[in-house]
Amino acid sequence: MTSQDADRPGPAGASRRSKITPEREREFFDAVLEQIRTCGYDAVTMEGVAASTRCSKSTLYRQGRTKPQFVAAALRSSARARFALIDTGTLAGDLREAARCAGEWSPKDATLFQALGHAVQQDRELAQALREALVDPEIAALKEILRRGVERGEVDADNPALEYVPAQIFGVLRARPVLEGCNADPDYVLRFVEAAVLPVLGLE
């Protein structure tokens, strides 16, 4: 049986939504996010997502979601705290590793931010989903990294720079494309952290 056959409606009375497996839904979500990055939010259609995943349009429409709701669901499904995997044993080491990681995934995330720029201003659910997918988990993970540093005695708990570290790292990711016309790659973010973040925390 092909994936398209599996998407077709079953016998009358069967649960239509049960026909979509988590793996198949993941395909739909990945497809819609990739189309947004490539074509922009306005150019994405449910028909295009259906075509790229080789399913019928009715399969997507049966999910009971509008395009903004479908995109929001796709964003939420992609949420993951990549910084949460970092634990080098020192605060300076963790922040350097966070810089490298941020530089690696920032081009893909920056493209998504830019492609959704106008849409998220018009749709509160989309804006919230974007934060939940790409911002909130990473900020929480960075705060945990900083908390461990304080707990180990590497930085004073009352250091006023602590609360601004997430803003510094996320800020440089968003600012470089605007200021210099290119993404903040791992080397750039690492140099930024070593020059502008570690010194104010009293780290080397």
C-alpha positions as CSV (number, residue, x, y, z in Angstrom):
1,M,0.0,0.0,0.0
2,T,1.3,3.4,-0.9
3,S,1.3,6.4,1.5
4,Q,-1.3,8.0,-0.7
5,D,-3.5,4.9,-0.5
6,A,-3.3,5.1,3.3
7,D,-4.4,8.7,3.2
8,R,-7.6,7.9,1.3
9,P,-10.9,7.9,3.4
10,G,-11.8,4.5,4.8
11,P,-15.2,2.9,4.9
12,A,-18.2,4.9,6.1
13,G,-18.3,5.3,9.8
14,A,-14.5,4.8,10.2
15,S,-12.6,7.5,12.1
16,R,-11.0,9.6,9.5
17,R,-8.4,11.3,11.7
18,S,-7.2,7.9,12.9
19,K,-5.9,7.3,9.3
20,I,-3.1,9.8,9.9
21,T,-0.2,8.3,11.7
22,P,2.2,10.4,13.7
23,E,4.9,9.7,11.1
24,R,2.6,10.8,8.3
25,E,1.6,14.0,10.2
26,R,5.3,14.7,10.7
27,E,5.7,14.5,6.9
28,F,3.0,17.1,6.4
29,F,4.4,19.4,9.1
30,D,8.0,19.2,7.7
31,A,6.6,19.9,4.2
32,V,4.7,23.0,5.2
33,L,7.7,24.5,7.1
34,E,10.1,23.8,4.2
35,Q,7.7,25.4,1.8
36,I,7.5,28.5,4.0
37,R,11.3,28.7,4.1
38,T,11.5,28.3,0.4
39,C,8.5,30.3,-0.9
40,G,7.3,32.5,2.0
41,Y,4.1,32.1,4.0
42,D,1.8,33.7,1.6
43,A,2.8,31.4,-1.3
44,V,2.1,28.2,0.7
45,T,-1.2,26.5,0.0
46,M,-2.7,23.3,1.4
47,E,-2.8,22.1,-2.2
48,G,1.0,22.5,-2.4
49,V,1.6,20.7,0.8
50,A,-0.7,17.8,-0.4
51,A,1.2,17.6,-3.7
52,S,4.6,17.6,-2.1
53,T,3.6,14.8,0.3
54,R,1.7,12.9,-2.3
55,C,-1.6,12.8,-0.5
56,S,-5.1,14.0,-1.4
57,K,-6.2,17.6,-0.4
58,S,-9.1,16.1,1.5
59,T,-6.6,14.3,3.8
60,L,-5.3,17.7,5.0
61,Y,-8.7,19.4,5.1
62,R,-10.0,16.5,7.2
63,Q,-7.7,17.6,10.0
64,G,-10.1,20.5,10.6
65,R,-7.5,23.2,10.5
66,T,-7.2,26.4,8.5
67,K,-3.9,27.2,6.9
68,P,-2.7,29.4,9.9
69,Q,-3.8,26.6,12.3
70,F,-2.0,24.0,10.3
71,V,1.2,26.1,10.2
72,A,0.9,26.8,14.0
73,A,0.6,23.0,14.6
74,A,3.6,22.4,12.4
75,L,5.6,24.9,14.4
76,R,4.6,23.5,17.7
77,S,5.5,20.0,16.5
78,S,9.0,21.1,15.7
79,A,9.7,22.6,19.2
80,R,12.8,21.3,20.9
81,A,15.3,22.7,23.3
82,R,18.6,22.2,21.4
83,F,20.5,24.0,24.1
84,A,19.1,21.5,26.7
85,L,21.6,18.9,25.4
86,I,24.6,21.1,26.4
87,D,26.5,20.3,29.6
88,T,30.3,20.7,29.3
89,G,30.8,21.0,33.0
90,T,31.6,24.7,33.0
91,L,29.6,27.8,32.3
92,A,32.1,29.2,29.9
93,G,32.2,25.9,28.0
94,D,28.4,25.7,27.9
95,L,28.1,29.2,26.5
96,R,30.7,28.6,23.9
97,E,28.9,25.4,22.9
98,A,25.6,27.2,22.8
99,A,27.2,29.8,20.5
100,R,28.4,27.1,18.1
101,C,25.0,25.4,18.1
102,A,23.1,28.6,17.6
103,G,25.4,29.5,14.6
104,E,24.7,26.1,13.1
105,W,20.9,26.2,13.2
106,S,20.4,30.0,12.9
107,P,20.2,30.2,9.1
108,K,17.3,27.8,9.0
109,D,15.5,29.4,11.9
110,A,16.3,33.0,10.6
111,T,14.7,32.1,7.2
112,L,11.6,30.8,9.0
113,F,11.4,34.0,11.1
114,Q,11.7,36.2,8.1
115,A,9.2,34.2,6.0
116,L,6.6,34.4,8.8
117,G,7.4,38.0,9.7
118,H,4.2,39.7,8.5
119,A,1.9,36.7,9.1
120,V,2.8,36.5,12.8
121,Q,2.0,40.2,13.3
122,Q,-1.5,39.5,12.0
123,D,-2.2,36.2,13.7
124,R,-1.7,35.8,17.4
125,E,-1.8,32.0,17.4
126,L,1.0,31.9,14.8
127,A,3.1,34.3,16.8
128,Q,2.7,32.3,19.9
129,A,3.4,29.0,18.1
130,L,6.6,30.6,16.7
131,R,7.7,31.5,20.2
132,E,6.9,28.1,21.6
133,A,8.8,26.4,18.8
134,L,12.0,28.5,18.3
135,V,12.3,30.8,21.3
136,D,10.9,29.7,24.6
137,P,12.5,26.3,24.8
138,E,16.0,27.7,24.1
139,I,15.6,30.6,26.5
140,A,14.5,28.1,29.2
141,A,17.6,25.9,28.4
142,L,19.9,29.0,28.5
143,K,18.5,30.0,31.9
144,E,19.2,26.4,33.1
145,I,22.8,26.7,31.9
146,L,23.2,30.0,33.7
147,R,21.6,28.5,36.9
148,R,24.1,25.7,36.9
149,G,26.9,28.2,36.6
150,V,25.6,30.1,39.6
151,E,25.2,26.9,41.5
152,R,28.8,25.9,40.8
153,G,30.0,29.3,42.0
154,E,31.3,30.4,38.6
155,V,29.3,33.6,38.5
156,D,27.6,35.6,41.3
157,A,23.8,35.2,41.5
158,D,23.4,39.0,41.6
159,N,25.5,39.6,38.5
160,P,23.3,42.1,36.5
161,A,24.4,40.7,33.2
162,L,22.8,37.2,33.8
163,E,19.3,38.2,32.7
164,Y,20.5,39.7,29.4
165,V,22.5,36.6,28.2
166,P,19.5,35.1,26.3
167,A,18.8,38.5,24.7
168,Q,22.4,38.9,23.7
169,I,22.6,35.5,22.0
170,F,19.2,35.7,20.3
171,G,19.8,39.3,19.4
172,V,23.0,38.7,17.5
173,L,21.3,35.9,15.5
174,R,18.6,38.3,14.4
175,A,20.8,41.4,14.0
176,R,23.7,40.2,11.8
177,P,21.4,39.5,8.7
178,V,20.0,43.0,9.0
179,L,23.3,44.8,9.7
180,E,25.7,42.8,7.5
181,G,23.5,40.9,5.0
182,C,24.6,37.5,6.1
183,N,23.7,34.9,8.8
184,A,25.5,34.6,12.1
185,D,27.6,31.5,11.5
186,P,29.2,29.4,14.4
187,D,32.5,31.3,14.2
188,Y,30.8,34.7,14.4
189,V,28.5,33.8,17.3
190,L,31.4,32.2,19.2
191,R,33.5,35.3,18.8
192,F,30.6,37.4,19.9
193,V,30.1,35.3,23.1
194,E,33.8,35.5,23.9
195,A,34.0,39.2,23.3
196,A,30.6,40.4,24.7
197,V,29.1,37.7,27.0
198,L,31.9,36.0,28.9
199,P,33.7,39.2,30.0
200,V,30.6,40.7,31.6
201,L,30.0,37.4,33.5
202,G,33.7,37.5,34.7
203,L,34.5,34.4,32.7
204,E,37.3,33.5,30.3
